[in-house]
């Protein structure tokens, strides 16, 4: 019924299909890690002498929940010692829903207040987020 060449061809086709599917899935779910906005700790605020600290909004992986009508990005709010792409610090997944047309312009209107207790983010939508200093000092 099946000869060895036929079975080998089917096996290779299935193997190549799996490899191709994994490669496509990897690129579809790969986080962009693009920094959308960033605020630096002012010099007059001192936490532990390891600063300066940064608060950043960073794009991560794709959000497929609206597929096929729309696909947008997940975002994290990061507070830690790295400027740019974060590697180690305090990260919170955050939804900017209803998603503004231009997130960069939306975040330019946001205010960040660094205090002795931590950092406050106030968005133009009225949302407020407080991150206590114990959550990010020392690079946690």
N, CA, C and O of each residue as an XYZ file, in Angstrom:
560
protein
N       0.819     -1.188      0.000
C       0.000      0.000      0.000
C       0.873      1.266      0.000
O       0.821      2.047     -0.949
N       1.669      1.471      1.051
C       2.623      2.585      1.097
C       4.016      2.036      0.956
O       4.372      1.038      1.583
N       4.796      2.684      0.136
C       6.188      2.295      0.069
C       7.015      3.227      0.962
O       6.508      4.232      1.462
N       8.259      2.891      1.152
C       9.118      3.667      2.059
C       9.298      5.105      1.589
O       9.324      6.022      2.410
N       9.421      5.312      0.302
C       9.595      6.674     -0.220
C       8.357      7.524      0.057
O       8.473      8.700      0.401
N       7.184      6.934     -0.092
C       5.943      7.654      0.168
C       5.816      8.032      1.638
O       5.413      9.150      1.958
N       6.156      7.116      2.526
C       6.091      7.373      3.966
C       7.115      8.450      4.342
O       6.819      9.332      5.149
N       8.305      8.381      3.766
C       9.349      9.371      4.044
C       8.923     10.758      3.564
O       9.164     11.749      4.253
N       8.300     10.837      2.404
C       7.826     12.125      1.885
C       6.754     12.718      2.802
O       6.784     13.913      3.098
N       5.819     11.897      3.247
C       4.767     12.368      4.155
C       5.386     12.830      5.467
O       5.015     13.883      5.985
N       6.332     12.052      6.018
C       6.998     12.419      7.262
C       7.736     13.752      7.111
O       7.630     14.609      7.988
N       8.473     13.941      6.029
C       9.203     15.189      5.798
C       8.250     16.371      5.623
O       8.528     17.467      6.109
N       7.140     16.156      4.939
C       6.146     17.212      4.763
C       5.552     17.634      6.107
O       5.391     18.826      6.369
N       5.229     16.664      6.953
C       4.688     16.967      8.287
C       5.749     17.679      9.123
O       5.434     18.661      9.796
N       6.972     17.219      9.098
C       8.060     17.835      9.862
C       8.298     19.276      9.415
O       8.416     20.169     10.254
N       8.370     19.511      8.126
C       8.570     20.872      7.601
C       7.378     21.757      7.958
O       7.562     22.937      8.259
N       6.168     21.217      7.932
C       4.979     21.989      8.307
C       5.039     22.415      9.763
O       4.723     23.561     10.081
N       5.443     21.506     10.662
C       5.570     21.853     12.077
C       6.637     22.919     12.302
O       6.415     23.873     13.048
N       7.777     22.765     11.669
C       8.857     23.748     11.817
C       8.410     25.112     11.306
O       8.648     26.127     11.959
N       7.769     25.141     10.154
C       7.272     26.395      9.588
C       6.217     27.028     10.506
O       6.220     28.244     10.697
N       5.324     26.223     11.069
C       4.297     26.737     11.990
C       4.944     27.340     13.234
O       4.521     28.406     13.681
N       5.948     26.693     13.798
C       6.634     27.230     14.972
C       7.351     28.539     14.663
O       7.323     29.463     15.476
N       7.990     28.632     13.503
C       8.676     29.864     13.108
C       7.664     31.002     12.939
O       7.897     32.116     13.406
N       6.562     30.723     12.282
C       5.526     31.755     12.090
C       4.952     32.182     13.437
O       4.795     33.379     13.679
N       4.635     31.241     14.314
C       4.109     31.579     15.639
C       5.108     32.394     16.452
O       4.719     33.317     17.169
N       6.379     32.062     16.346
C       7.404     32.830     17.061
C       7.375     34.293     16.628
O       7.376     35.185     17.477
N       7.349     34.548     15.341
C       7.360     35.925     14.860
C       6.042     36.648     15.125
O       6.037     37.867     15.291
N       4.932     35.925     15.169
C       3.649     36.550     15.463
C       3.525     36.944     16.938
O       2.805     37.888     17.266
N       4.217     36.233     17.824
C       4.105     36.501     19.257
C       5.336     37.181     19.838
O       5.406     37.396     21.048
N       6.270     37.511     19.031
C       7.512     38.131     19.498
C       7.231     39.542     19.999
O       6.631     40.342     19.282
N       7.662     39.864     21.244
C       7.439     41.218     21.749
C       8.314     42.232     21.009
O       9.466     41.949     20.680
N       7.750     43.417     20.752
C       8.531     44.433     20.060
C       9.494     45.125     21.013
O      10.582     45.530     20.604
N       9.106     45.268     22.300
C       9.895     45.942     23.329
C      10.261     47.373     22.945
O      11.317     47.877     23.328
N       9.391     48.014     22.194
C       9.564     49.406     21.816
C       9.129     50.289     22.982
O       8.033     50.126     23.520
N       9.994     51.224     23.368
C       9.652     52.152     24.439
C       8.790     53.261     23.836
O       9.236     53.994     22.953
N       7.553     53.378     24.319
C       6.599     54.349     23.802
C       6.775     55.696     24.506
O       6.667     56.749     23.878
N       7.048     55.655     25.815
C       7.253     56.875     26.605
C       8.163     56.537     27.774
O       8.212     55.396     28.234
N       8.886     57.556     28.250
C       9.810     57.328     29.356
C       9.959     58.600     30.178
O      10.017     59.703     29.633
N      10.021     58.433     31.502
C      10.217     59.548     32.420
C      11.343     59.189     33.383
O      11.378     58.084     33.924
N      12.256     60.124     33.590
C      13.425     59.897     34.444
C      13.199     60.495     35.828
O      12.606     61.565     35.970
N      13.678     59.793     36.833
C      13.616     60.271     38.210
C      14.391     61.585     38.314
O      15.526     61.665     37.846
N      13.796     62.613     38.919
C      14.528     63.873     39.078
C      15.651     63.731     40.102
O      15.589     62.889     40.998
N      16.680     64.568     39.953
C      17.861     64.498     40.812
C      17.542     64.801     42.269
O      18.222     64.300     43.164
N      16.515     65.617     42.523
C      16.205     65.988     43.907
C      15.540     64.861     44.707
O      15.475     64.944     45.933
N      15.052     63.822     44.047
C      14.466     62.667     44.740
C      15.545     61.600     44.864
O      16.147     61.198     43.869
N      15.785     61.147     46.085
C      16.802     60.116     46.347
C      16.125     58.897     46.948
O      15.341     59.019     47.889
N      16.424     57.718     46.407
C      15.854     56.492     46.959
C      16.907     55.659     47.675
O      16.881     55.554     48.901
N      17.816     55.075     46.940
C      18.803     54.188     47.556
C      20.220     54.429     47.038
O      21.125     53.643     47.321
N      20.416     55.496     46.292
C      21.733     55.804     45.749
C      22.089     55.020     44.502
O      23.174     55.213     43.953
N      21.218     54.149     44.039
C      21.499     53.345     42.836
C      20.884     53.937     41.587
O      21.101     53.417     40.493
N      20.131     54.996     41.717
C      19.396     55.574     40.599
C      20.313     56.120     39.531
O      21.523     55.905     39.610
N      19.808     56.801     38.559
C      18.417     57.220     38.488
C      17.515     56.068     38.038
O      17.948     55.133     37.364
N      16.257     56.171     38.435
C      15.239     55.216     38.028
C      14.413     55.828     36.893
O      14.376     57.045     36.711
N      13.761     54.954     36.147
C      12.941     55.378     35.010
C      11.579     54.710     35.084
O      11.457     53.570     35.533
N      10.563     55.427     34.642
C       9.260     54.829     34.393
C       9.080     54.836     32.884
O       9.247     55.868     32.234
N       8.741     53.685     32.336
C       8.590     53.555     30.877
C       7.305     52.825     30.543
O       6.834     51.978     31.302
N       6.753     53.164     29.404
C       5.657     52.397     28.808
C       6.275     51.676     27.615
O       6.856     52.301     26.728
N       6.138     50.344     27.609
C       6.822     49.512     26.618
C       5.803     48.605     25.920
O       4.959     47.983     26.564
N       5.904     48.546     24.582
C       5.086     47.602     23.806
C       5.634     46.199     24.007
O       6.846     45.989     24.047
N       4.721     45.242     24.135
C       5.172     43.856     24.233
C       4.592     43.049     23.075
O       4.673     43.478     21.924
N       4.014     41.899     23.359
C       3.526     41.025     22.298
C       2.181     41.489     21.746
O       1.582     42.440     22.249
N       1.724     40.810     20.716
C       0.458     41.156     20.077
C      -0.721     40.642     20.891
O      -0.658     39.576     21.504
N      -1.782     41.412     20.882
C      -3.031     41.047     21.533
C      -3.986     40.567     20.445
O      -4.471     41.368     19.646
N      -4.254     39.279     20.411
C      -5.051     38.669     19.343
C      -6.535     38.586     19.683
O      -7.304     38.031     18.898
N      -6.961     39.117     20.827
C      -8.357     38.951     21.248
C      -9.351     39.537     20.251
O     -10.468     39.031     20.143
N      -8.985     40.578     19.526
C      -9.907     41.200     18.584
C      -9.813     40.658     17.177
O     -10.484     41.163     16.277
N      -8.989     39.633     16.964
C      -8.797     39.074     15.632
C     -10.113     38.521     15.118
O     -10.810     37.866     15.893
N     -10.499     38.730     13.893
C      -9.802     39.332     12.770
C     -10.092     40.822     12.580
O      -9.606     41.421     11.621
N     -10.869     41.426     13.468
C     -11.217     42.835     13.280
C     -10.060     43.775     13.600
O      -9.841     44.760     12.894
N      -9.333     43.477     14.645
C      -8.160     44.296     14.977
C      -7.184     43.485     15.818
O      -7.574     42.571     16.544
N      -5.941     43.829     15.708
C      -4.878     43.241     16.516
C      -4.024     44.409     16.992
O      -3.492     45.171     16.185
N      -3.897     44.541     18.306
C      -3.062     45.614     18.840
C      -1.982     45.013     19.727
O      -1.826     43.793     19.778
N      -1.241     45.856     20.420
C      -0.140     45.402     21.263
C      -0.526     45.454     22.732
O      -1.294     46.315     23.158
N       0.021     44.516     23.500
C      -0.019     44.620     24.951
C       1.045     45.643     25.358
O       2.006     45.878     24.626
N       0.860     46.242     26.527
C       1.846     47.197     27.042
C       2.164     46.891     28.493
O       1.328     46.371     29.232
N       3.374     47.219     28.886
C       3.742     47.148     30.292
C       4.187     48.532     30.744
O       4.705     49.329     29.962
N       3.973     48.790     32.015
C       4.553     49.971     32.644
C       5.694     49.438     33.486
O       5.501     48.592     34.358
N       6.863     49.936     33.218
C       8.097     49.458     33.850
C       8.681     50.564     34.712
O       8.730     51.721     34.294
N       9.120     50.216     35.907
C       9.876     51.139     36.753
C      11.132     50.400     37.190
O      11.060     49.343     37.817
N      12.274     50.965     36.853
C      13.553     50.339     37.191
C      14.710     51.216     36.771
O      14.520     52.376     36.407
N      15.915     50.659     36.821
C      17.120     51.461     36.558
C      17.483     51.573     35.085
O      18.319     52.402     34.728
N      16.889     50.777     34.233
C      17.272     50.828     32.828
C      16.474     51.871     32.062
O      15.258     51.986     32.210
N      17.193     52.627     31.238
C      16.560     53.502     30.256
C      16.482     52.699     28.969
O      17.406     51.951     28.649
N      15.412     52.839     28.241
C      15.258     52.068     27.016
C      14.592     50.743     27.312
O      13.712     50.675     28.170
N      14.989     49.696     26.627
C      14.375     48.383     26.796
C      14.661     47.843     28.191
O      15.825     47.674     28.555
N      13.631     47.571     28.975
C      13.850     47.096     30.343
C      14.319     45.652     30.383
O      13.928     44.830     29.554
N      15.169     45.356     31.367
C      15.621     43.984     31.543
C      15.266     43.449     32.917
O      14.947     42.269     33.064
N      15.321     44.323     33.940
C      15.074     43.855     35.297
C      14.542     45.012     36.114
O      15.214     46.033     36.264
N      13.355     44.864     36.635
C      12.726     45.906     37.429
C      11.294     45.507     37.720
O      10.945     44.332     37.609
N      10.467     46.457     38.089
C       9.065     46.181     38.398
C       8.235     46.458     37.154
O       8.279     47.559     36.604
N       7.476     45.459     36.709
C       6.692     45.582     35.481
C       5.234     45.255     35.758
O       4.921     44.292     36.458
N       4.356     46.064     35.202
C       2.920     45.858     35.324
C       2.305     45.857     33.934
O       2.519     46.792     33.163
N       1.544     44.821     33.605
C       0.827     44.848     32.326
C      -0.300     45.856     32.472
O      -1.009     45.866     33.478
N      -0.463     46.702     31.463
C      -1.448     47.776     31.557
C      -2.191     47.900     30.238
O      -1.593     47.842     29.164
N      -3.497     48.069     30.336
C      -4.327     48.245     29.150
C      -4.664     49.721     28.993
O      -5.182     50.343     29.921
N      -4.383     50.270     27.858
C      -4.731     51.661     27.563
C      -6.062     51.711     26.818
O      -6.257     52.562     25.950
N      -6.972     50.806     27.152
C      -8.284     50.738     26.513
C      -9.201     51.790     27.111
O      -9.134     51.960     28.328
N     -10.045     52.508     26.399
C     -10.120     52.423     24.941
C      -8.854     52.991     24.322
O      -8.419     54.097     24.641
N      -8.291     52.217     23.448
C      -6.974     52.527     22.906
C      -6.991     53.852     22.157
O      -7.758     54.021     21.210
N      -6.147     54.795     22.578
C      -6.090     56.074     21.872
C      -5.540     55.897     20.456
O      -4.813     54.945     20.172
N      -5.901     56.828     19.579
C      -5.421     56.749     18.191
C      -3.903     56.770     18.125
O      -3.303     55.999     17.376
N      -3.283     57.639     18.899
C      -1.830     57.722     18.916
C      -1.369     57.684     20.370
O      -1.473     58.679     21.086
N      -0.865     56.545     20.795
C      -0.487     56.355     22.190
C       0.643     57.299     22.603
O       0.667     57.770     23.740
N       1.580     57.580     21.690
C       2.685     58.490     22.035
C       2.160     59.887     22.369
O       2.590     60.487     23.354
N       1.242     60.406     21.565
C       0.660     61.724     21.849
C      -0.151     61.696     23.138
O      -0.113     62.645     23.920
N      -0.880     60.615     23.358
C      -1.665     60.447     24.582
C      -0.749     60.497     25.809
O      -1.070     61.156     26.798
N       0.392     59.801     25.743
C       1.300     59.745     26.884
C       2.090     61.037     27.080
O       2.584     61.290     28.178
N       2.218     61.856     26.040
C       2.867     63.161     26.204
C       2.059     64.058     27.134
O       2.605     64.968     27.758
N       0.750     63.798     27.224
C      -0.129     64.582     28.091
C      -0.189     64.008     29.509
O      -0.810     64.599     30.392
N       0.448     62.867     29.724
C       0.454     62.239     31.047
C       1.423     62.982     31.961
O       2.361     63.631     31.498
N       1.180     62.878     33.264
C       2.106     63.478     34.240
C       2.658     62.379     35.135
O       1.957     61.435     35.501
N       3.926     62.527     35.476
C       4.595     61.589     36.367
C       5.166     62.389     37.512
O       5.873     63.376     37.309
N       4.850     61.951     38.729
C       5.346     62.630     39.925
C       6.141     61.626     40.759
O       5.619     60.611     41.218
N       7.419     61.948     40.938
C       8.291     61.124     41.759
C       8.256     61.688     43.177
O       8.520     62.873     43.380
N       7.932     60.849     44.153
C       7.876     61.282     45.543
C       8.771     60.363     46.376
O       9.287     59.363     45.877
N       8.945     60.712     47.630
C       9.738     59.872     48.532
C       9.098     58.497     48.729
O       9.791     57.536     49.062
N       7.778     58.397     48.526
C       7.063     57.130     48.705
C       7.045     56.261     47.454
O       6.848     55.050     47.552
N       7.246     56.851     46.289
C       7.198     56.103     45.038
C       6.944     57.018     43.868
O       7.318     58.191     43.894
N       6.313     56.490     42.846
C       6.072     57.259     41.629
C       4.596     57.151     41.236
O       4.002     56.073     41.275
N       4.026     58.292     40.859
C       2.627     58.384     40.437
C       2.561     58.674     38.943
O       3.267     59.548     38.439
N       1.715     57.942     38.248
C       1.441     58.201     36.835
C      -0.023     58.598     36.727
O      -0.906     57.847     37.142
N      -0.284     59.777     36.171
C      -1.646     60.234     35.938
C      -1.838     60.395     34.440
O      -1.128     61.164     33.791
N      -2.803     59.664     33.895
C      -3.066     59.688     32.462
C      -4.132     60.728     32.125
O      -4.947     61.080     32.977
N      -4.129     61.219     30.889
C      -5.130     62.198     30.471
C      -6.560     61.674     30.590
O      -7.500     62.465     30.663
N      -6.736     60.365     30.611
C      -8.071     59.773     30.741
C      -8.596     59.865     32.171
O      -9.768     59.588     32.425
N      -7.721     60.255     33.108
C      -8.112     60.333     34.510
C      -7.618     59.153     35.336
O      -7.710     59.192     36.563
N      -7.103     58.118     34.710
C      -6.564     56.971     35.435
C      -5.297     57.376     36.181
O      -4.505     58.185     35.697
N      -5.123     56.801     37.366
C      -3.935     57.070     38.180
C      -3.340     55.747     38.622
O      -4.053     54.815     38.994
N      -2.013     55.686     38.571
C      -1.292     54.491     38.992
C      -0.179     54.912     39.938
O       0.595     55.819     39.631
N      -0.100     54.253     41.084
C       0.973     54.522     42.042
C       1.817     53.266     42.185
O       1.286     52.175     42.394
N       3.146     53.420     42.071
C       4.068     52.308     42.267
C       4.928     52.653     43.477
O       5.733     53.581     43.407
N       4.776     51.921     44.597
C       5.576     52.219     45.789
C       7.052     51.946     45.546
O       7.411     51.040     44.794
N       7.897     52.731     46.185
C       9.339     52.616     45.942
C       9.892     51.244     46.296
O      10.846     50.789     45.665
N       9.321     50.576     47.284
C       9.835     49.250     47.673
C       9.671     48.221     46.543
O      10.302     47.165     46.563
N       8.821     48.538     45.562
C       8.608     47.625     44.441
C       9.671     47.763     43.358
O       9.824     46.861     42.534
N      10.407     48.870     43.339
C      11.375     49.048     42.253
C      12.782     49.400     42.713
O      13.710     49.279     41.913
N      12.996     49.830     43.958
C      14.374     50.149     44.361
C      15.188     48.868     44.427
O      14.680     47.808     44.793
N      16.431     48.982     44.074
C      17.297     47.809     44.058
C      17.139     46.966     42.797
O      17.780     45.922     42.677
N      16.303     47.392     41.857
C      16.163     46.692     40.585
C      15.159     45.572     40.584
O      15.177     44.737     39.680
N      14.272     45.524     41.578
C      13.295     44.429     41.647
C      12.388     44.404     40.476
O      11.513     43.542     40.390
